[in-house]
Amino acid sequence: MSENRDNEYVIRNYQSFGRAFREFRSRQGITQAELAEITNLHRSYISTLEGGVNTEAVRRLVVLARALELEIVVRPHQGAS
């Protein structure tokens, strides 16, 4: 995946946002249903995000980052195993 740099994903659009979260969730062996329970979000919302659908929240983040010429990078927390 071109956005993947050793354990980092650069978020450039809705699809790369979804791919990054799906990849890291899968690596941790967590199902969408389990993540939904942990986060108190609906499983279908998680599925929508991972599918790269243009949600309002993700759209706003991407638009703001582009306007400020910033990169959004998703990577594991430094203390994560």
OpenMM code with the backbone's topology and positions (N, CA, C; nanometers):
from openmm import Vec3, app, unit

residues = "MET SER GLU ASN ARG ASP ASN GLU TYR VAL ILE ARG ASN TYR GLN SER PHE GLY ARG ALA PHE ARG GLU PHE ARG SER ARG GLN GLY ILE THR GLN ALA GLU LEU ALA GLU ILE THR ASN LEU HIS ARG SER TYR ILE SER THR LEU GLU GLY GLY VAL ASN THR GLU ALA VAL ARG ARG LEU VAL VAL LEU ALA ARG ALA LEU GLU LEU GLU ILE VAL VAL ARG PRO HIS GLN GLY ALA SER".split()
positions = [
    Vec3(0.0847, -0.1169, 0.0000),
    Vec3(0.0000, 0.0000, 0.0000),
    Vec3(0.0896, 0.1237, 0.0000),
    Vec3(0.0680, 0.2136, -0.0889),
    Vec3(0.1599, 0.3260, -0.1054),
    Vec3(0.1618, 0.4215, 0.0136),
    Vec3(0.0526, 0.4299, 0.0896),
    Vec3(0.0514, 0.5190, 0.2047),
    Vec3(0.1236, 0.4581, 0.3241),
    Vec3(0.1572, 0.3305, 0.3168),
    Vec3(0.2158, 0.2603, 0.4304),
    Vec3(0.3668, 0.2764, 0.4286),
    Vec3(0.4178, 0.3308, 0.5369),
    Vec3(0.5628, 0.3420, 0.5524),
    Vec3(0.5989, 0.2775, 0.6842),
    Vec3(0.6342, 0.1524, 0.6832),
    Vec3(0.6759, 0.0764, 0.8010),
    Vec3(0.5724, 0.0793, 0.9110),
    Vec3(0.4810, 0.1038, 0.9357),
    Vec3(0.3838, 0.1060, 1.0454),
    Vec3(0.3135, 0.2404, 1.0498),
    Vec3(0.3270, 0.3187, 0.9459),
    Vec3(0.2598, 0.4482, 0.9385),
    Vec3(0.1759, 0.4557, 0.8119),
    Vec3(0.0631, 0.5197, 0.8241),
    Vec3(-0.0217, 0.5449, 0.7082),
    Vec3(-0.0437, 0.6947, 0.6982),
    Vec3(-0.0152, 0.7509, 0.5825),
    Vec3(-0.0419, 0.8923, 0.5577),
    Vec3(-0.1843, 0.9011, 0.5028),
    Vec3(-0.2649, 0.9815, 0.5694),
    Vec3(-0.4048, 0.9959, 0.5309),
    Vec3(-0.4152, 1.1091, 0.4297),
    Vec3(-0.4529, 1.0718, 0.3081),
    Vec3(-0.4670, 1.1717, 0.2022),
    Vec3(-0.6119, 1.1882, 0.1588),
    Vec3(-0.6948, 1.0904, 0.1927),
    Vec3(-0.8349, 1.0935, 0.1514),
    Vec3(-0.9149, 0.9972, 0.2395),
    Vec3(-1.0424, 0.9858, 0.2119),
    Vec3(-1.1308, 0.9019, 0.2937),
    Vec3(-1.0905, 0.7547, 0.2865),
    Vec3(-1.0505, 0.7107, 0.1685),
    Vec3(-1.0141, 0.5704, 0.1510),
    Vec3(-0.8900, 0.5334, 0.2316),
    Vec3(-0.7896, 0.6201, 0.2312),
    Vec3(-0.6681, 0.5879, 0.3067),
    Vec3(-0.6939, 0.5914, 0.4570),
    Vec3(-0.7858, 0.6752, 0.5010),
    Vec3(-0.8257, 0.6771, 0.6412),
    Vec3(-0.8839, 0.5410, 0.6791),
    Vec3(-0.9761, 0.4935, 0.5990),
    Vec3(-1.0398, 0.3643, 0.6255),
    Vec3(-0.9424, 0.2481, 0.6215),
    Vec3(-0.8536, 0.2480, 0.5220),
    Vec3(-0.7547, 0.1397, 0.5117),
    Vec3(-0.6649, 0.1354, 0.6339),
    Vec3(-0.6219, 0.2507, 0.6808),
    Vec3(-0.5327, 0.2561, 0.7965),
    Vec3(-0.6002, 0.1997, 0.9205),
    Vec3(-0.7214, 0.2431, 0.9474),
    Vec3(-0.7899, 0.1954, 1.0668),
    Vec3(-0.8238, 0.0471, 1.0585),
    Vec3(-0.8626, 0.0014, 0.9402),
    Vec3(-0.8912, -0.1414, 0.9230),
    Vec3(-0.7645, -0.2240, 0.9454),
    Vec3(-0.6535, -0.1787, 0.8901),
    Vec3(-0.5269, -0.2508, 0.9042),
    Vec3(-0.4848, -0.2612, 1.0504),
    Vec3(-0.4866, -0.1502, 1.1216),
    Vec3(-0.4424, -0.1527, 1.2609),
    Vec3(-0.5399, -0.2295, 1.3506),
    Vec3(-0.6694, -0.2219, 1.3223),
    Vec3(-0.7663, -0.3006, 1.3980),
    Vec3(-0.7417, -0.4493, 1.3758),
    Vec3(-0.7201, -0.4861, 1.2520),
    Vec3(-0.6951, -0.6267, 1.2179),
    Vec3(-0.5664, -0.6782, 1.2816),
    Vec3(-0.4623, -0.5972, 1.2794),
    Vec3(-0.3350, -0.6376, 1.3406),
    Vec3(-0.3507, -0.6678, 1.4891),
    Vec3(-0.4420, -0.5969, 1.5546),
    Vec3(-0.4640, -0.6187, 1.6969),
    Vec3(-0.5612, -0.7323, 1.7237),
    Vec3(-0.6127, -0.7919, 1.6175),
    Vec3(-0.7029, -0.9042, 1.6323),
    Vec3(-0.8381, -0.8658, 1.6904),
    Vec3(-0.8804, -0.7433, 1.6648),
    Vec3(-1.0072, -0.6933, 1.7163),
    Vec3(-1.1092, -0.6909, 1.6023),
    Vec3(-1.2271, -0.7432, 1.6271),
    Vec3(-1.3331, -0.7375, 1.5265),
    Vec3(-1.3984, -0.6001, 1.5309),
    Vec3(-1.4746, -0.5710, 1.4271),
    Vec3(-1.5490, -0.4454, 1.4266),
    Vec3(-1.6468, -0.4408, 1.5434),
    Vec3(-1.7092, -0.5531, 1.5739),
    Vec3(-1.8047, -0.5582, 1.6853),
    Vec3(-1.7350, -0.5311, 1.8182),
    Vec3(-1.6174, -0.5869, 1.8363),
    Vec3(-1.5416, -0.5628, 1.9600),
    Vec3(-1.5000, -0.4162, 1.9710),
    Vec3(-1.4541, -0.3594, 1.8600),
    Vec3(-1.4155, -0.2190, 1.8601),
    Vec3(-1.5361, -0.1302, 1.8884),
    Vec3(-1.6496, -0.1662, 1.8335),
    Vec3(-1.7727, -0.0907, 1.8595),
    Vec3(-1.8046, -0.0906, 2.0083),
    Vec3(-1.7900, -0.2044, 2.0720),
    Vec3(-1.8185, -0.2131, 2.2150),
    Vec3(-1.7180, -0.1312, 2.2964),
    Vec3(-1.5904, -0.1392, 2.2587),
    Vec3(-1.4855, -0.0649, 2.3295),
    Vec3(-1.5077, 0.0858, 2.3185),
    Vec3(-1.5480, 0.1323, 2.2010),
    Vec3(-1.5580, 0.2758, 2.1737),
    Vec3(-1.6981, 0.3330, 2.1909),
    Vec3(-1.7944, 0.2447, 2.2120),
    Vec3(-1.9345, 0.2861, 2.2227),
    Vec3(-1.9838, 0.3514, 2.0927),
    Vec3(-1.9308, 0.3037, 1.9815),
    Vec3(-1.9772, 0.3451, 1.8490),
    Vec3(-2.0499, 0.2260, 1.7871),
    Vec3(-2.1368, 0.2521, 1.6931),
    Vec3(-2.2089, 0.1430, 1.6273),
    Vec3(-2.1157, 0.0711, 1.5296),
    Vec3(-2.1282, -0.0599, 1.5216),
    Vec3(-2.0435, -0.1386, 1.4327),
    Vec3(-2.0588, -0.0938, 1.2874),
    Vec3(-2.1790, -0.0572, 1.2472),
    Vec3(-2.1994, -0.0146, 1.1082),
    Vec3(-2.1251, 0.1162, 1.0785),
    Vec3(-2.1090, 0.2025, 1.1792),
    Vec3(-2.0327, 0.3260, 1.1601),
    Vec3(-1.8852, 0.2932, 1.1382),
    Vec3(-1.8322, 0.2012, 1.2156),
    Vec3(-1.6930, 0.1580, 1.1990),
    Vec3(-1.6744, 0.0979, 1.0604),
    Vec3(-1.7700, 0.0169, 1.0180),
    Vec3(-1.7646, -0.0420, 0.8845),
    Vec3(-1.7654, 0.0659, 0.7769),
    Vec3(-1.8471, 0.1682, 0.7964),
    Vec3(-1.8540, 0.2800, 0.7015),
    Vec3(-1.7192, 0.3512, 0.6928),
    Vec3(-1.6597, 0.3809, 0.8079),
    Vec3(-1.5289, 0.4476, 0.8089),
    Vec3(-1.4234, 0.3621, 0.7395),
    Vec3(-1.4186, 0.2342, 0.7747),
    Vec3(-1.3178, 0.1452, 0.7163),
    Vec3(-1.3390, 0.1254, 0.5668),
    Vec3(-1.4617, 0.1417, 0.5217),
    Vec3(-1.4914, 0.1286, 0.3795),
    Vec3(-1.4527, 0.2514, 0.2984),
    Vec3(-1.4021, 0.3540, 0.3662),
    Vec3(-1.3562, 0.4738, 0.2957),
    Vec3(-1.4675, 0.5658, 0.2522),
    Vec3(-1.5826, 0.5526, 0.3153),
    Vec3(-1.6949, 0.6387, 0.2803),
    Vec3(-1.6686, 0.7799, 0.3330),
    Vec3(-1.7119, 0.8774, 0.2578),
    Vec3(-1.6930, 1.0177, 0.2913),
    Vec3(-1.7892, 1.0575, 0.4025),
    Vec3(-1.7466, 1.0416, 0.5271),
    Vec3(-1.8286, 1.0881, 0.6385),
    Vec3(-1.7944, 1.2341, 0.6659),
    Vec3(-1.8851, 1.3038, 0.7277),
    Vec3(-1.8641, 1.4465, 0.7538),
    Vec3(-1.7410, 1.4700, 0.8412),
    Vec3(-1.7227, 1.3884, 0.9436),
    Vec3(-1.6087, 1.4071, 1.0338),
    Vec3(-1.4763, 1.3889, 0.9604),
    Vec3(-1.4642, 1.2839, 0.8826),
    Vec3(-1.3399, 1.2575, 0.8095),
    Vec3(-1.3196, 1.3638, 0.7020),
    Vec3(-1.4265, 1.4018, 0.6349),
    Vec3(-1.4162, 1.5053, 0.5313),
    Vec3(-1.3591, 1.6337, 0.5906),
    Vec3(-1.4085, 1.6733, 0.7057),
    Vec3(-1.3605, 1.7969, 0.7687),
    Vec3(-1.2124, 1.7874, 0.8047),
    Vec3(-1.1711, 1.6743, 0.8580),
    Vec3(-1.0288, 1.6570, 0.8919),
    Vec3(-0.9403, 1.6671, 0.7678),
    Vec3(-0.9804, 1.6000, 0.6607),
    Vec3(-0.9012, 1.6007, 0.5373),
    Vec3(-0.8968, 1.7412, 0.4775),
    Vec3(-1.0102, 1.8104, 0.4756),
    Vec3(-1.0164, 1.9464, 0.4197),
    Vec3(-0.9286, 2.0420, 0.5001),
    Vec3(-0.9377, 2.0342, 0.6328),
    Vec3(-0.8555, 2.1212, 0.7174),
    Vec3(-0.7065, 2.0946, 0.6974),
    Vec3(-0.6695, 1.9679, 0.6935),
    Vec3(-0.5283, 1.9340, 0.6747),
    Vec3(-0.4768, 1.9852, 0.5406),
    Vec3(-0.5554, 1.9664, 0.4355),
    Vec3(-0.5131, 2.0150, 0.3032),
    Vec3(-0.4982, 2.1666, 0.3028),
    Vec3(-0.5933, 2.2369, 0.3638),
    Vec3(-0.5906, 2.3835, 0.3647),
    Vec3(-0.4666, 2.4370, 0.4358),
    Vec3(-0.4230, 2.3657, 0.5374),
    Vec3(-0.3057, 2.4081, 0.6138),
    Vec3(-0.1775, 2.3400, 0.5683),
    Vec3(-0.1868, 2.2653, 0.4575),
    Vec3(-0.0741, 2.1912, 0.4015),
    Vec3(-0.0105, 2.1007, 0.5067),
    Vec3(-0.0976, 2.0252, 0.5759),
    Vec3(-0.0534, 1.9309, 0.6783),
    Vec3(-0.0749, 1.7882, 0.6324),
    Vec3(-0.0043, 1.6980, 0.6969),
    Vec3(-0.0208, 1.5550, 0.6759),
    Vec3(-0.0834, 1.4948, 0.8001),
    Vec3(-0.1780, 1.4067, 0.7805),
    Vec3(-0.2332, 1.3294, 0.8907),
    Vec3(-0.1679, 1.1921, 0.8829),
    Vec3(-0.1010, 1.1522, 0.9902),
    Vec3(-0.0310, 1.0240, 0.9930),
    Vec3(-0.0903, 0.9387, 1.1037),
    Vec3(-0.1243, 0.8149, 1.0707),
    Vec3(-0.1764, 0.7195, 1.1683),
    Vec3(-0.0667, 0.6164, 1.1916),
    Vec3(-0.0312, 0.5993, 1.3196),
    Vec3(0.0697, 0.5009, 1.3560),
    Vec3(0.0404, 0.4548, 1.4981),
    Vec3(0.0934, 0.3407, 1.5363),
    Vec3(0.0704, 0.2936, 1.6723),
    Vec3(0.1291, 0.3897, 1.7742),
    Vec3(0.0648, 0.3987, 1.8879),
    Vec3(0.1133, 0.4794, 1.9997),
    Vec3(0.2516, 0.4284, 2.0382),
    Vec3(0.3413, 0.5158, 2.0753),
    Vec3(0.4805, 0.4779, 2.1060),
    Vec3(0.4896, 0.3674, 2.2118),
    Vec3(0.4007, 0.3663, 2.3088),
    Vec3(0.4051, 0.2648, 2.4126),
    Vec3(0.3299, 0.1374, 2.3775),
    Vec3(0.2662, 0.1345, 2.2582),
    Vec3(0.1859, 0.0183, 2.2184),
    Vec3(0.2756, -0.0995, 2.1856),
    Vec3(0.2225, -0.2165, 2.2101),
    Vec3(0.3012, -0.3379, 2.1804),
    Vec3(0.2935, -0.3745, 2.0353),
] * unit.nanometer
topology = app.Topology()
chain = topology.addChain("A")
for resn in residues:
    res = topology.addResidue(resn, chain)
    for name in ("N", "CA", "C"):
        topology.addAtom(name, app.Element.getBySymbol(name[0]), res)
